[in-house]
Amino acid sequence: MKNVTCYGTGVIGTAWGATFLKGNCNVTFYDIDTEKLDDTKTNLEEILSFFCTYGMMTAEAKEKALKSVTYTTDVKTAVEHAELIQENCPEKIELKQSVLKLIEAHCPKDTIIASSTSGLLLSDISKNAVHPERVICAHPYNPVYVMPLVEISTNEQTDAQVVEKAVAFYKGIGKEPVVLKKESPGFLCNRIQVAVIREAYDLVHRGVCSVEDIDKAVTYGVGLRWAILGPHLVNHLGGGAAGFRGINAHLAGAMKTWLEDMAKWSDIPEGYIDVAEEGIKEEMANRPKGTGNNEQELGAYLNQGVLEILKYHKLI
């Protein structure tokens, strides 16, 4: 698949488009007015320059890509030749359903339609679809042009060949797709992240440690391991000769005690946002120069670090 349409631009749609261009796709950007598309042109230039800065794209490839892009406010023009449409509309189910209806009225019947939703269920998005078998959720991890993860969600109506083609496509542009066997609110990564975040917030809220200490504990402890191997493989290694079964048998008693003491709330404790914000200001002020003493520096430092890890994984 080479002809790809980004239906809806903004932060996610533009970043998707840049990633598709880096993967040598022909990209069409659709949005409702020319003002939004003008913003896309500016942001796209910045992302492609980022690729060049870090050796992910040559200057010649960048200029060729920028000249090859199509921008349109006409739905039919945007989708009539698309082999894959990456839909990037706001997280409103009625909007996504109406957009899907509009797309299906103009695109070929074998076009794959992938929603970038981060929280909605595929069954709801494709509820009124003419061809629900070719609709999937393809949730990227932000920033899309840096992070390789794509979570593909399906349901009982999804055509297995559509999933196979989508996985091959995303791999072909440098992504690492994972496929959910069942629908799950929040998909995989956000659920794991929220579980860790809840415990992190709770430890600070209970006065066990500071905001800075909890961030250091994750960054210089479990985060280092998980950046290289996932929790199952890390635990498997931790079990030595006994492997995964051994580590879980060894820690069973302790884990029961820890789990019983862990946070179980579903609403962030009252007043915690204020506490956390003060802690974040202090933490950023304490960071060594050049590692992020403001939001802009911090974002750049994060992206650079992720790229170094991706080099280790041989993904760039």
Contacts in CASP RR format, 6 or more apart in sequence:
PFRMAT RR
TARGET T0000
AUTHOR 0000-0000-0000
METHOD contacts of the structure
MODEL  1
MKNVTCYGTGVIGTAWGATFLKGNCNVTFYDIDTEKLDDTKTNLEEILSF
FCTYGMMTAEAKEKALKSVTYTTDVKTAVEHAELIQENCPEKIELKQSVL
KLIEAHCPKDTIIASSTSGLLLSDISKNAVHPERVICAHPYNPVYVMPLV
EISTNEQTDAQVVEKAVAFYKGIGKEPVVLKKESPGFLCNRIQVAVIREA
YDLVHRGVCSVEDIDKAVTYGVGLRWAILGPHLVNHLGGGAAGFRGINAH
LAGAMKTWLEDMAKWSDIPEGYIDVAEEGIKEEMANRPKGTGNNEQELGA
YLNQGVLEILKYHKLI
1 25 0 8 1.000
1 83 0 8 1.000
1 84 0 8 1.000
1 112 0 8 1.000
1 165 0 8 1.000
1 169 0 8 1.000
2 24 0 8 1.000
2 25 0 8 1.000
2 26 0 8 1.000
2 83 0 8 1.000
3 25 0 8 1.000
3 26 0 8 1.000
3 28 0 8 1.000
3 81 0 8 1.000
3 82 0 8 1.000
3 83 0 8 1.000
3 84 0 8 1.000
4 17 0 8 1.000
4 20 0 8 1.000
4 25 0 8 1.000
4 26 0 8 1.000
4 27 0 8 1.000
4 28 0 8 1.000
4 82 0 8 1.000
4 83 0 8 1.000
4 84 0 8 1.000
4 85 0 8 1.000
4 86 0 8 1.000
5 27 0 8 1.000
5 28 0 8 1.000
5 29 0 8 1.000
5 30 0 8 1.000
5 78 0 8 1.000
5 79 0 8 1.000
5 82 0 8 1.000
5 84 0 8 1.000
5 85 0 8 1.000
5 86 0 8 1.000
6 13 0 8 1.000
6 14 0 8 1.000
6 16 0 8 1.000
6 17 0 8 1.000
6 20 0 8 1.000
6 27 0 8 1.000
6 28 0 8 1.000
6 29 0 8 1.000
6 30 0 8 1.000
6 86 0 8 1.000
6 88 0 8 1.000
7 30 0 8 1.000
7 78 0 8 1.000
7 79 0 8 1.000
7 85 0 8 1.000
7 86 0 8 1.000
7 87 0 8 1.000
7 88 0 8 1.000
7 89 0 8 1.000
7 99 0 8 1.000
7 103 0 8 1.000
8 29 0 8 1.000
8 30 0 8 1.000
8 31 0 8 1.000
8 36 0 8 1.000
8 87 0 8 1.000
8 88 0 8 1.000
8 89 0 8 1.000
9 29 0 8 1.000
9 30 0 8 1.000
9 31 0 8 1.000
9 36 0 8 1.000
9 37 0 8 1.000
9 39 0 8 1.000
9 40 0 8 1.000
9 88 0 8 1.000
10 31 0 8 1.000
10 36 0 8 1.000
10 39 0 8 1.000
10 40 0 8 1.000
10 43 0 8 1.000
10 88 0 8 1.000
11 43 0 8 1.000
11 142 0 8 1.000
12 88 0 8 1.000
12 116 0 8 1.000
12 140 0 8 1.000
12 142 0 8 1.000
12 144 0 8 1.000
13 29 0 8 1.000
13 40 0 8 1.000
13 86 0 8 1.000
13 88 0 8 1.000
13 116 0 8 1.000
13 144 0 8 1.000
14 29 0 8 1.000
14 40 0 8 1.000
14 43 0 8 1.000
14 44 0 8 1.000
14 47 0 8 1.000
15 47 0 8 1.000
15 140 0 8 1.000
15 142 0 8 1.000
15 143 0 8 1.000
15 144 0 8 1.000
15 145 0 8 1.000
16 86 0 8 1.000
16 88 0 8 1.000
16 116 0 8 1.000
16 140 0 8 1.000
16 144 0 8 1.000
17 27 0 8 1.000
17 29 0 8 1.000
17 44 0 8 1.000
17 86 0 8 1.000
18 44 0 8 1.000
18 47 0 8 1.000
18 48 0 8 1.000
18 51 0 8 1.000
18 144 0 8 1.000
18 145 0 8 1.000
19 144 0 8 1.000
19 145 0 8 1.000
19 173 0 8 1.000
19 174 0 8 1.000
19 175 0 8 1.000
20 27 0 8 1.000
20 86 0 8 1.000
20 173 0 8 1.000
21 27 0 8 1.000
21 44 0 8 1.000
21 48 0 8 1.000
21 65 0 8 1.000
21 68 0 8 1.000
21 69 0 8 1.000
22 48 0 8 1.000
22 51 0 8 1.000
22 56 0 8 1.000
22 57 0 8 1.000
22 65 0 8 1.000
22 145 0 8 1.000
22 173 0 8 1.000
23 172 0 8 1.000
23 173 0 8 1.000
23 174 0 8 1.000
25 173 0 8 1.000
26 68 0 8 1.000
26 70 0 8 1.000
27 68 0 8 1.000
27 69 0 8 1.000
27 70 0 8 1.000
28 69 0 8 1.000
28 70 0 8 1.000
28 71 0 8 1.000
28 72 0 8 1.000
28 77 0 8 1.000
28 78 0 8 1.000
28 82 0 8 1.000
29 37 0 8 1.000
29 40 0 8 1.000
29 69 0 8 1.000
29 70 0 8 1.000
29 71 0 8 1.000
29 72 0 8 1.000
30 72 0 8 1.000
30 73 0 8 1.000
30 74 0 8 1.000
30 75 0 8 1.000
30 78 0 8 1.000
30 79 0 8 1.000
31 37 0 8 1.000
31 40 0 8 1.000
31 73 0 8 1.000
32 73 0 8 1.000
33 73 0 8 1.000
34 73 0 8 1.000
37 71 0 8 1.000
37 72 0 8 1.000
37 73 0 8 1.000
40 71 0 8 1.000
41 71 0 8 1.000
44 66 0 8 1.000
44 69 0 8 1.000
45 66 0 8 1.000
47 145 0 8 1.000
48 57 0 8 1.000
48 62 0 8 1.000
48 65 0 8 1.000
48 66 0 8 1.000
49 62 0 8 1.000
50 56 0 8 1.000
50 145 0 8 1.000
50 303 0 8 1.000
51 57 0 8 1.000
51 62 0 8 1.000
51 145 0 8 1.000
52 58 0 8 1.000
52 59 0 8 1.000
52 62 0 8 1.000
54 304 0 8 1.000
54 307 0 8 1.000
54 316 0 8 1.000
56 316 0 8 1.000
57 65 0 8 1.000
70 77 0 8 1.000
72 78 0 8 1.000
75 102 0 8 1.000
75 103 0 8 1.000
75 106 0 8 1.000
76 106 0 8 1.000
78 106 0 8 1.000
79 85 0 8 1.000
79 103 0 8 1.000
79 106 0 8 1.000
79 107 0 8 1.000
79 111 0 8 1.000
80 106 0 8 1.000
80 107 0 8 1.000
80 108 0 8 1.000
81 108 0 8 1.000
82 107 0 8 1.000
82 108 0 8 1.000
82 111 0 8 1.000
83 111 0 8 1.000
83 112 0 8 1.000
84 111 0 8 1.000
84 112 0 8 1.000
84 113 0 8 1.000
84 114 0 8 1.000
84 166 0 8 1.000
84 169 0 8 1.000
85 103 0 8 1.000
85 107 0 8 1.000
85 111 0 8 1.000
85 112 0 8 1.000
85 113 0 8 1.000
85 114 0 8 1.000
86 114 0 8 1.000
86 116 0 8 1.000
86 138 0 8 1.000
87 96 0 8 1.000
87 99 0 8 1.000
87 100 0 8 1.000
87 103 0 8 1.000
87 113 0 8 1.000
87 114 0 8 1.000
87 115 0 8 1.000
87 116 0 8 1.000
88 116 0 8 1.000
89 95 0 8 1.000
89 96 0 8 1.000
89 99 0 8 1.000
91 117 0 8 1.000
91 118 0 8 1.000
91 119 0 8 1.000
91 120 0 8 1.000
93 120 0 8 1.000
93 124 0 8 1.000
93 125 0 8 1.000
96 115 0 8 1.000
96 117 0 8 1.000
96 120 0 8 1.000
96 125 0 8 1.000
97 124 0 8 1.000
97 125 0 8 1.000
97 127 0 8 1.000
97 128 0 8 1.000
100 113 0 8 1.000
100 115 0 8 1.000
100 125 0 8 1.000
100 126 0 8 1.000
100 128 0 8 1.000
100 129 0 8 1.000
100 135 0 8 1.000
101 128 0 8 1.000
101 129 0 8 1.000
103 113 0 8 1.000
104 113 0 8 1.000
104 129 0 8 1.000
104 130 0 8 1.000
104 131 0 8 1.000
107 113 0 8 1.000
109 131 0 8 1.000
109 134 0 8 1.000
110 134 0 8 1.000
111 134 0 8 1.000
112 134 0 8 1.000
112 136 0 8 1.000
112 162 0 8 1.000
112 165 0 8 1.000
112 166 0 8 1.000
112 169 0 8 1.000
113 134 0 8 1.000
113 135 0 8 1.000
113 136 0 8 1.000
114 135 0 8 1.000
114 136 0 8 1.000
114 137 0 8 1.000
114 138 0 8 1.000
114 152 0 8 1.000
114 166 0 8 1.000
115 122 0 8 1.000
115 125 0 8 1.000
115 135 0 8 1.000
115 136 0 8 1.000
115 137 0 8 1.000
115 138 0 8 1.000
116 137 0 8 1.000
116 138 0 8 1.000
116 139 0 8 1.000
116 140 0 8 1.000
117 125 0 8 1.000
117 137 0 8 1.000
117 139 0 8 1.000
118 139 0 8 1.000
118 186 0 8 1.000
118 187 0 8 1.000
118 190 0 8 1.000
119 139 0 8 1.000
119 185 0 8 1.000
119 186 0 8 1.000
119 187 0 8 1.000
119 190 0 8 1.000
120 137 0 8 1.000
121 137 0 8 1.000
121 153 0 8 1.000
121 183 0 8 1.000
121 185 0 8 1.000
122 135 0 8 1.000
122 136 0 8 1.000
122 137 0 8 1.000
122 153 0 8 1.000
122 154 0 8 1.000
122 155 0 8 1.000
122 158 0 8 1.000
122 183 0 8 1.000
123 155 0 8 1.000
123 183 0 8 1.000
125 135 0 8 1.000
125 137 0 8 1.000
126 132 0 8 1.000
126 135 0 8 1.000
126 155 0 8 1.000
126 157 0 8 1.000
129 135 0 8 1.000
132 157 0 8 1.000
132 158 0 8 1.000
133 157 0 8 1.000
133 158 0 8 1.000
133 159 0 8 1.000
133 162 0 8 1.000
134 159 0 8 1.000
134 162 0 8 1.000
135 158 0 8 1.000
136 152 0 8 1.000
136 153 0 8 1.000
136 154 0 8 1.000
136 158 0 8 1.000
136 162 0 8 1.000
136 163 0 8 1.000
136 166 0 8 1.000
137 151 0 8 1.000
137 152 0 8 1.000
137 153 0 8 1.000
137 154 0 8 1.000
137 187 0 8 1.000
138 150 0 8 1.000
138 151 0 8 1.000
138 152 0 8 1.000
138 166 0 8 1.000
138 170 0 8 1.000
138 177 0 8 1.000
139 150 0 8 1.000
139 151 0 8 1.000
139 152 0 8 1.000
139 153 0 8 1.000
139 187 0 8 1.000
140 147 0 8 1.000
140 149 0 8 1.000
140 150 0 8 1.000
140 175 0 8 1.000
141 147 0 8 1.000
141 148 0 8 1.000
141 149 0 8 1.000
141 150 0 8 1.000
141 151 0 8 1.000
141 189 0 8 1.000
143 303 0 8 1.000
146 303 0 8 1.000
146 306 0 8 1.000
146 307 0 8 1.000
147 306 0 8 1.000
148 174 0 8 1.000
148 175 0 8 1.000
148 176 0 8 1.000
148 310 0 8 1.000
148 315 0 8 1.000
149 175 0 8 1.000
149 176 0 8 1.000
149 177 0 8 1.000
149 178 0 8 1.000
149 189 0 8 1.000
150 170 0 8 1.000
150 175 0 8 1.000
150 176 0 8 1.000
150 177 0 8 1.000
150 178 0 8 1.000
151 177 0 8 1.000
151 178 0 8 1.000
151 180 0 8 1.000
151 187 0 8 1.000
151 188 0 8 1.000
151 189 0 8 1.000
152 163 0 8 1.000
152 166 0 8 1.000
152 167 0 8 1.000
152 170 0 8 1.000
152 177 0 8 1.000
152 178 0 8 1.000
152 179 0 8 1.000
152 180 0 8 1.000
153 180 0 8 1.000
153 183 0 8 1.000
153 184 0 8 1.000
153 187 0 8 1.000
154 163 0 8 1.000
154 179 0 8 1.000
154 180 0 8 1.000
154 181 0 8 1.000
154 183 0 8 1.000
155 183 0 8 1.000
163 179 0 8 1.000
166 177 0 8 1.000
167 177 0 8 1.000
167 179 0 8 1.000
170 176 0 8 1.000
170 177 0 8 1.000
171 177 0 8 1.000
174 315 0 8 1.000
176 315 0 8 1.000
178 188 0 8 1.000
180 187 0 8 1.000
180 188 0 8 1.000
184 191 0 8 1.000
185 191 0 8 1.000
196 218 0 8 1.000
198 263 0 8 1.000
198 265 0 8 1.000
199 262 0 8 1.000
199 263 0 8 1.000
200 214 0 8 1.000
200 218 0 8 1.000
201 263 0 8 1.000
201 268 0 8 1.000
201 269 0 8 1.000
201 272 0 8 1.000
201 276 0 8 1.000
202 262 0 8 1.000
202 263 0 8 1.000
202 265 0 8 1.000
202 269 0 8 1.000
203 209 0 8 1.000
203 214 0 8 1.000
204 210 0 8 1.000
204 211 0 8 1.000
204 214 0 8 1.000
204 272 0 8 1.000
204 275 0 8 1.000
204 276 0 8 1.000
205 269 0 8 1.000
205 272 0 8 1.000
205 275 0 8 1.000
209 217 0 8 1.000
210 279 0 8 1.000
210 282 0 8 1.000
211 275 0 8 1.000
211 276 0 8 1.000
211 278 0 8 1.000
211 279 0 8 1.000
211 280 0 8 1.000
211 282 0 8 1.000
211 283 0 8 1.000
212 279 0 8 1.000
212 282 0 8 1.000
212 283 0 8 1.000
212 286 0 8 1.000
215 283 0 8 1.000
225 234 0 8 1.000
226 234 0 8 1.000
227 309 0 8 1.000
228 309 0 8 1.000
228 312 0 8 1.000
228 313 0 8 1.000
229 237 0 8 1.000
232 244 0 8 1.000
235 243 0 8 1.000
235 244 0 8 1.000
235 247 0 8 1.000
235 248 0 8 1.000
236 243 0 8 1.000
236 244 0 8 1.000
236 247 0 8 1.000
237 243 0 8 1.000
238 247 0 8 1.000
239 246 0 8 1.000
239 247 0 8 1.000
239 250 0 8 1.000
240 246 0 8 1.000
240 247 0 8 1.000
242 249 0 8 1.000
242 250 0 8 1.000
248 255 0 8 1.000
284 292 0 8 1.000
284 293 0 8 1.000
284 294 0 8 1.000
284 298 0 8 1.000
285 293 0 8 1.000
287 293 0 8 1.000
287 298 0 8 1.000
290 297 0 8 1.000
290 301 0 8 1.000
291 297 0 8 1.000
291 301 0 8 1.000
292 298 0 8 1.000
292 299 0 8 1.000
292 300 0 8 1.000
292 301 0 8 1.000
307 316 0 8 1.000
310 316 0 8 1.000
END
